[in-house]
Amino acid sequence: MIAIQHQKLALIAIVAAALLGGGTPTFSKIGLKEIPPLSFIFVRFGLSLIFLSPLLIKNRHKLGKEAVPVYLLSLLATVNVILFTFGVRRTTATISQMLYAAVPIIAAVLSYILIKEKITLKKASGIMLGLIGMSLIVFLPVLTQSSKFSGDLIGNLMIFAGAISFSAYMVLSKNLQKKFSPSFLTIVFLLTTTLISGLLALAETMTDPGLWAQISINAWLAVAYVAIMGTALYYLLFQYAIKHGSPVSASMTLYLQPAAAFGWAALLLAERLTTTLVIGGILALSGAWLTTQASGKLK
């Protein structure tokens, strides 16, 4: 009876995580209208780190020399965040979230290249299908130039490059997970991104000393949402889903978030879907599903 109750709570956590995570691109776009990208990242991850400070305190004794490989690997995840933030300013919130459906597909290719993981016929089919879908989404501005909801080619490419960087982080972190817990890897990622973005953001502050006094309450609320709801709380819900459900069920967020992202974007940014985006999205998500199923994640 208790197990069934935990499974139900895990399902609720999955849906909640998808809804909260789906709002990240939309609220990022709102906040980035007034806050420069690097400063936005610094505030976002600084607040997330404060929110998850109990985990930071719990793991503080591991943050020394033994964690150097984790810091170095976290740079890949930090690059992903930077590329996403600069990219989402240029493209639509819906497209930015849809492109991250490519992560399992890219991870499968990188796993073959970097750690020689076998590619089965089913996985190869998923990769091909997903890449076709991703290509349609990335090059949507070229294919449908007349639509303002097709995004921006440079923005799409930046986010796709970010997805590649994050996929590499996921693949290479497998070995580190034998020694370090997922929560520790996450804390180091948050810490690394906060420190790097803070240093880089100094240039933005020096260029415009009065920057922080000009930011509206709406922009502050947007970055607070992304930091607390879309980053810290999203992580906690995802970890809860894994603990009380399984990694299999938790991966459902991948398929729910694009729909949630469009809901937020349609409501707050008046974004609309195009026929090509829908086709590309269906192909990408179908390819991701086949790839993860062949990898044993959805069995």
Summary of the structure (lengths in Angstrom):
residues: 299
radius of gyration: 18.9
end to end distance: 23.6
largest distance: 59.9
contacts: 1054
relative contact order: 0.23
helix: 82%
strand: 0%
